[in-house]
């Protein structure tokens, strides 16, 4: 793990203790524009199945070339290809996700987006993105039903090893970093059901097969 800029901590958290584990949660990750944290292992969506969960309290008031503010960017080196981008749109205040494939040309593919005002600034929102084969679902705030679903082609998904929190500026192609608070990030290499999400696991703790917990701000595994 490495970082750029000056990411810090905040005592503002969405939930304490963590529902799934009962662990104490007293700090969240605090990001300003151009603060980046790097991780040197593969993102779960590079495989057949995967789940990404996190809490976010965004600030999208900063500059952005295309209106979107990167939260997860799955490259740790320059260039805009062979990557996923998961961002919050500063105009619609919804989540959007796309990828550029692993071919030489890095063709862009839209993946999924959530409704307008589904992830507002200044409010904690719980997000779970689930990939099951070529099918995608986004769940918000503990709902047992997805707010958005989609399907994408199975060919040429990104294969890059390494990903970032708030790392779009690494590409050198445009501005669009997120600011705000992020907490309790978890990556899993299986397509979890809502029963196993952080926010809905209010029953006695039990392991989730394939789950790779990644705690923020202790970030990371």
C-alpha positions as CSV (number, residue, x, y, z in Angstrom):
1,X,0.0,0.0,0.0
2,X,1.2,3.5,-0.8
3,X,-0.3,7.0,-0.9
4,X,0.0,10.4,-2.6
5,X,-1.1,13.7,-1.2
6,X,-2.1,13.8,2.4
7,X,-5.1,11.5,3.1
8,X,-6.1,11.6,6.7
9,X,-8.7,10.5,9.2
10,X,-12.0,11.8,10.5
11,X,-13.9,10.9,13.7
12,X,-17.2,11.0,11.7
13,X,-18.3,7.5,10.9
14,X,-21.5,6.0,9.4
15,X,-21.9,3.2,12.0
16,X,-20.3,2.0,15.2
17,X,-19.7,-0.9,15.8
18,X,-19.4,-2.6,12.4
19,X,-22.5,-4.8,12.0
20,X,-20.9,-7.8,10.5
21,X,-18.0,-8.2,12.9
22,X,-18.9,-6.1,16.0
23,X,-15.6,-4.3,15.7
24,X,-15.2,-0.8,17.0
25,X,-15.4,1.9,14.3
26,X,-14.2,5.3,15.4
27,X,-12.5,6.8,12.3
28,X,-13.1,7.1,8.6
29,X,-10.8,7.9,5.7
30,X,-10.7,11.6,4.9
31,X,-9.8,12.6,1.3
32,X,-9.1,15.9,-0.3
33,X,-8.8,16.3,-4.1
34,X,-5.6,14.6,-5.4
35,X,-5.2,12.4,-2.3
36,X,-4.6,8.8,-3.5
37,X,-4.1,5.4,-1.9
38,X,-2.6,2.6,-4.0
39,X,-3.0,-1.2,-3.6
40,X,-0.8,-3.7,-5.4
41,X,-3.2,-6.6,-5.9
42,X,-6.0,-7.3,-8.4
43,X,-9.5,-5.7,-8.2
44,X,-12.2,-8.4,-7.7
45,X,-14.1,-7.4,-10.9
46,X,-11.2,-8.7,-13.0
47,X,-12.5,-12.2,-12.3
48,X,-15.7,-13.9,-13.0
49,X,-17.5,-12.8,-9.8
50,X,-16.9,-10.1,-7.2
51,X,-18.4,-7.7,-4.7
52,X,-17.3,-4.2,-3.6
53,X,-18.9,-2.6,-0.5
54,X,-18.2,0.8,1.0
55,X,-19.7,3.7,2.9
56,X,-19.2,7.1,1.3
57,X,-19.9,10.7,2.3
58,X,-18.8,12.6,-0.9
59,X,-17.9,16.1,-1.7
60,X,-18.2,16.6,-5.5
61,X,-17.7,20.4,-5.4
62,X,-14.2,20.2,-6.8
63,X,-13.1,20.5,-10.5
64,X,-13.9,17.6,-12.9
65,X,-13.3,17.4,-16.6
66,X,-16.2,15.2,-17.3
67,X,-18.4,15.8,-14.2
68,X,-17.6,12.6,-12.5
69,X,-15.4,12.3,-9.4
70,X,-13.4,9.1,-9.2
71,X,-13.7,6.9,-6.1
72,X,-12.0,3.7,-7.4
73,X,-9.6,3.7,-10.3
74,X,-8.0,0.3,-11.1
75,X,-4.6,1.4,-12.3
76,X,-1.6,2.6,-10.4
77,X,0.4,3.9,-13.4
78,X,-0.3,6.4,-16.2
79,X,-2.6,5.9,-19.1
80,X,-6.3,5.4,-19.6
81,X,-6.8,1.8,-20.6
82,X,-7.2,-1.6,-18.9
83,X,-9.0,-0.2,-15.9
84,X,-12.4,0.2,-14.1
85,X,-13.5,3.6,-13.0
86,X,-16.2,3.9,-10.3
87,X,-17.2,7.5,-9.6
88,X,-19.8,9.8,-8.3
89,X,-21.3,12.3,-10.8
90,X,-21.3,15.9,-9.4
91,X,-24.3,16.9,-11.6
92,X,-26.6,13.9,-11.0
93,X,-25.2,12.8,-7.6
94,X,-25.4,9.2,-8.7
95,X,-22.8,6.5,-9.1
96,X,-21.5,5.6,-12.5
97,X,-19.1,2.8,-13.5
98,X,-17.3,2.1,-16.8
99,X,-14.2,0.3,-18.0
100,X,-11.6,0.5,-20.7
101,X,-10.8,-2.9,-22.0
102,X,-7.5,-4.7,-22.0
103,X,-6.9,-4.4,-25.8
104,X,-4.3,-2.0,-27.2
105,X,-6.9,0.6,-28.0
106,X,-8.5,0.5,-24.5
107,X,-12.1,0.8,-25.8
108,X,-14.5,2.3,-23.2
109,X,-17.6,0.4,-22.1
110,X,-20.3,1.7,-19.8
111,X,-21.2,-0.7,-17.0
112,X,-23.9,0.6,-14.7
113,X,-25.2,3.8,-13.0
114,X,-27.6,4.7,-10.2
115,X,-30.6,7.1,-10.2
116,X,-30.2,10.9,-9.8
117,X,-29.6,12.0,-6.2
118,X,-29.1,8.4,-5.0
119,X,-25.7,9.3,-3.5
120,X,-25.9,13.0,-2.3
121,X,-23.0,15.1,-1.0
122,X,-22.7,15.4,2.8
123,X,-24.6,12.2,3.6
124,X,-23.3,8.7,4.4
125,X,-24.5,6.2,1.8
126,X,-23.8,2.5,1.8
127,X,-23.0,1.1,-1.6
128,X,-22.6,-2.6,-2.7
129,X,-21.7,-3.4,-6.3
130,X,-22.0,-7.1,-7.2
131,X,-20.7,-8.7,-10.4
132,X,-22.0,-12.2,-11.2
133,X,-20.5,-13.3,-14.5
134,X,-21.5,-10.5,-16.9
135,X,-24.4,-9.3,-14.8
136,X,-24.1,-6.3,-12.4
137,X,-26.2,-5.0,-9.6
138,X,-25.9,-2.0,-7.3
139,X,-27.5,-2.0,-3.8
140,X,-27.8,1.1,-1.6
141,X,-28.4,1.7,2.1
142,X,-29.4,-1.9,3.1
143,X,-32.0,-2.5,0.4
144,X,-32.5,-6.2,-0.4
145,X,-33.3,-5.3,-4.0
146,X,-30.9,-3.5,-6.4
147,X,-31.5,0.1,-7.4
148,X,-29.8,-0.7,-10.8
149,X,-28.9,-3.8,-12.8
150,X,-27.1,-4.3,-16.2
151,X,-25.2,-6.8,-18.3
152,X,-21.9,-6.2,-20.2
153,X,-19.9,-8.1,-22.8
154,X,-17.7,-10.8,-21.3
155,X,-14.7,-10.0,-23.5
156,X,-11.6,-8.0,-22.6
157,X,-12.4,-7.1,-19.0
158,X,-9.5,-5.2,-17.4
159,X,-6.7,-7.3,-16.2
160,X,-4.4,-4.7,-14.5
161,X,-2.8,-5.6,-11.2
162,X,-3.2,-2.7,-8.8
163,X,-6.0,-0.3,-8.0
164,X,-6.5,3.0,-6.2
165,X,-8.8,4.9,-4.0
166,X,-9.2,8.4,-5.6
167,X,-6.5,7.8,-8.2
168,X,-7.9,9.1,-11.5
169,X,-5.2,11.8,-11.7
170,X,-2.6,9.1,-12.1
171,X,-3.7,8.6,-15.7
172,X,-2.6,12.1,-16.7
173,X,-5.7,12.4,-18.9
174,X,-8.3,14.5,-17.0
175,X,-9.3,15.8,-13.6
176,X,-12.0,14.3,-11.5
177,X,-10.9,13.2,-8.0
178,X,-13.4,12.7,-5.2
179,X,-13.1,14.5,-1.9
180,X,-15.0,13.5,1.3
181,X,-15.1,10.5,3.6
182,X,-14.9,6.8,2.9
183,X,-15.3,4.0,5.4
184,X,-15.4,0.2,5.7
185,X,-14.3,-0.9,2.2
186,X,-14.6,-4.6,1.6
187,X,-13.6,-6.6,-1.5
188,X,-14.9,-10.1,-2.1
189,X,-14.1,-12.5,-5.0
190,X,-17.6,-13.9,-4.9
191,X,-21.0,-12.4,-5.8
192,X,-22.4,-11.8,-2.3
193,X,-26.1,-11.7,-1.6
194,X,-27.6,-8.8,0.4
195,X,-27.8,-11.0,3.5
196,X,-23.9,-11.0,3.6
197,X,-23.4,-7.3,3.1
198,X,-21.8,-5.3,5.9
199,X,-24.9,-3.2,6.5
200,X,-27.4,-6.1,6.6
201,X,-25.3,-8.5,8.6
202,X,-27.0,-7.7,11.9
203,X,-27.2,-11.4,12.9
204,X,-24.4,-13.3,14.6
205,X,-21.1,-13.0,12.6
206,X,-20.4,-15.8,10.1
207,X,-17.6,-15.9,7.5
208,X,-18.4,-15.1,3.9
209,X,-16.7,-17.5,1.5
210,X,-14.1,-15.7,-0.6
211,X,-14.4,-12.4,1.3
212,X,-11.3,-10.3,1.4
213,X,-11.9,-7.7,4.1
214,X,-10.3,-4.3,3.5
215,X,-10.8,-2.0,6.4
216,X,-10.6,1.8,6.0
217,X,-9.0,3.6,7.7
218,X,-6.7,0.7,8.6
219,X,-6.7,0.2,4.9
220,X,-5.8,-2.3,3.8
221,X,-5.5,-6.0,3.6
